[in-house]
Amino acid sequence: MNTFEICEALYALPGGVVEARRRPIIKPIATILIGIVLLVINFVAIDSSMEVLSMLLLVLGVGLMIYGIIVAVMRCGSEENVPYHTPSKSYMRYSERFYDRSQLGKLQSAIESGDKSAIDSIPTSNISAIILACYRSANGSIVAYGLYHYVDMEYCLIGDVTIKEMS
């Protein structure tokens, strides 16, 4: 789902509280290095009579290396930016929930009031008639909500993006 509207509203907050940043490449590189270490351990320290352990280290090492390479290539080749909350020095967390169309009024009033417990109390659904997309800072000081519904082969924003600053 395209959450471009929510991200743009967050980036427009005064004072540069939220900025667009690319995800770091450090984690994929660390994953590649862990895979290499497992392969080195397999070839240097494991006796040939321990076939099961050797095969486990081989599969884990190669799997971690391949995963790390794929993620690193995707992060280097992509120009995707994600919201970064400057005061908490962390990336904002994205979540989404699915609701039945009959819950739209309750959702809108709960989002407008900024009451997280009211949003949590609304029963969710397995069908994505209404989707609540949310970006939340790590410390919970800023929350951005967007309600989407499915129209003409795409998800469209219902109303405006709601940004709540918690104290």
C-alpha positions in Angstrom: 0.0 0.0 0.0 1.3 3.5 -0.8 1.6 5.6 2.4 3.1 8.5 0.5 0.5 11.0 1.9 1.3 10.0 5.5 5.1 10.4 5.0 4.7 13.7 3.2 2.6 15.0 6.1 5.2 13.9 8.6 8.0 15.5 6.6 6.1 18.8 6.6 6.0 19.1 10.4 7.8 22.3 11.6 11.3 22.1 13.0 12.4 19.1 11.1 11.0 16.7 13.7 10.6 14.0 11.1 12.9 13.7 8.1 13.2 11.3 5.1 16.2 9.0 5.4 17.3 5.8 3.7 17.7 2.7 5.8 21.3 2.0 6.7 23.2 -0.8 5.0 25.0 -1.8 8.2 22.6 -4.6 9.2 22.7 -6.4 5.8 26.5 -6.2 5.9 26.6 -7.6 9.5 24.3 -10.5 8.3 26.7 -11.2 5.4 29.6 -11.3 7.9 27.8 -13.6 10.3 27.2 -16.0 7.3 30.9 -15.9 6.4 31.9 -16.6 10.0 29.6 -19.6 10.1 31.1 -20.9 6.9 34.7 -20.4 8.2 33.8 -22.2 11.5 32.3 -25.0 9.4 35.5 -25.5 7.3 38.0 -24.9 10.0 36.7 -26.1 13.3 34.2 -28.8 12.6 35.3 -32.4 12.2 34.2 -34.3 9.1 32.5 -37.0 11.4 30.0 -34.3 12.6 28.0 -34.3 9.4 24.8 -32.9 10.8 26.4 -29.9 12.5 28.5 -29.3 9.4 25.5 -29.3 7.2 23.6 -27.0 9.6 26.4 -24.5 9.6 26.8 -24.7 5.8 23.0 -24.1 5.2 22.8 -21.3 7.8 26.0 -19.6 6.6 25.0 -19.6 2.9 21.4 -18.6 3.8 22.5 -15.6 5.8 25.0 -14.6 3.2 22.4 -14.7 0.4 19.8 -12.9 2.5 22.3 -10.2 3.4 23.4 -9.7 -0.2 19.8 -9.4 -1.4 18.9 -6.9 1.2 22.1 -4.9 0.7 21.5 -4.7 -3.1 17.9 -3.7 -2.5 18.9 -0.9 -0.1 21.7 0.4 -2.3 19.6 0.3 -5.5 16.4 1.7 -4.0 15.8 5.4 -3.5 13.1 4.7 -1.0 13.1 6.9 2.1 11.4 6.2 5.4 10.4 8.6 8.2 13.1 9.2 10.8 12.1 10.8 14.1 15.0 13.1 14.9 14.4 13.7 18.7 14.3 10.0 19.5 17.0 9.2 16.9 15.1 6.2 15.5 13.1 5.2 12.5 9.3 5.5 12.8 7.5 2.1 13.1 4.8 1.3 10.5 1.8 -0.8 11.3 -1.6 -1.4 9.7 -4.8 -2.9 10.8 -7.8 -4.1 8.8 -11.4 -3.2 9.7 -14.9 -3.8 8.5 -16.6 -0.9 6.6 -19.2 -0.6 9.4 -16.4 0.5 11.9 -15.5 3.6 9.9 -17.3 6.1 12.1 -15.8 4.7 15.3 -12.4 4.7 13.8 -12.6 8.3 12.6 -13.8 9.6 16.0 -11.1 7.5 17.9 -8.4 8.8 15.6 -9.6 12.4 15.8 -9.5 12.2 19.6 -6.1 10.5 19.5 -7.2 7.8 21.9 -5.1 4.7 21.3 -7.1 2.6 23.7 -10.3 3.4 21.8 -8.6 2.4 18.5 -7.4 -0.8 20.1 -10.9 -1.7 21.4 -12.5 -1.6 17.9 -12.7 -5.1 16.6 -10.4 -5.8 13.6 -11.3 -7.9 10.5 -9.4 -10.2 8.2 -10.9 -8.3 5.2 -9.2 -5.1 4.2 -12.3 -3.0 3.5 -10.9 -0.2 5.7 -7.2 0.0 6.5 -5.7 2.0 9.3 -2.1 2.8 8.5 0.0 4.2 11.3 3.5 5.5 11.7 4.6 5.8 15.4 7.8 7.1 16.8 9.8 4.8 19.1 9.1 6.9 22.2 5.4 7.4 21.2 5.6 11.1 21.0 4.3 11.4 17.4 1.7 9.2 15.8 0.4 9.6 12.2 -2.8 7.9 11.1 -4.2 7.4 7.7 -7.5 5.6 6.8 -7.7 3.9 3.4 -10.4 2.2 1.5 -10.2 0.1 -1.7 -11.6 2.0 -4.7 -11.0 1.3 -8.4 -8.1 -1.2 -8.0 -6.2 1.0 -5.5 -6.3 2.1 -1.9 -7.5 5.7 -1.5 -7.1 7.9 1.6 -10.3 8.7 3.4 -10.1 12.4 4.6 -6.8 13.8 5.7 -3.8 12.4 7.5 -4.1 12.8 11.2 -0.9 13.6 13.2 -1.1 13.5 17.0 1.8 14.7 19.2 1.6 13.0 22.6 3.2 14.6 25.6 
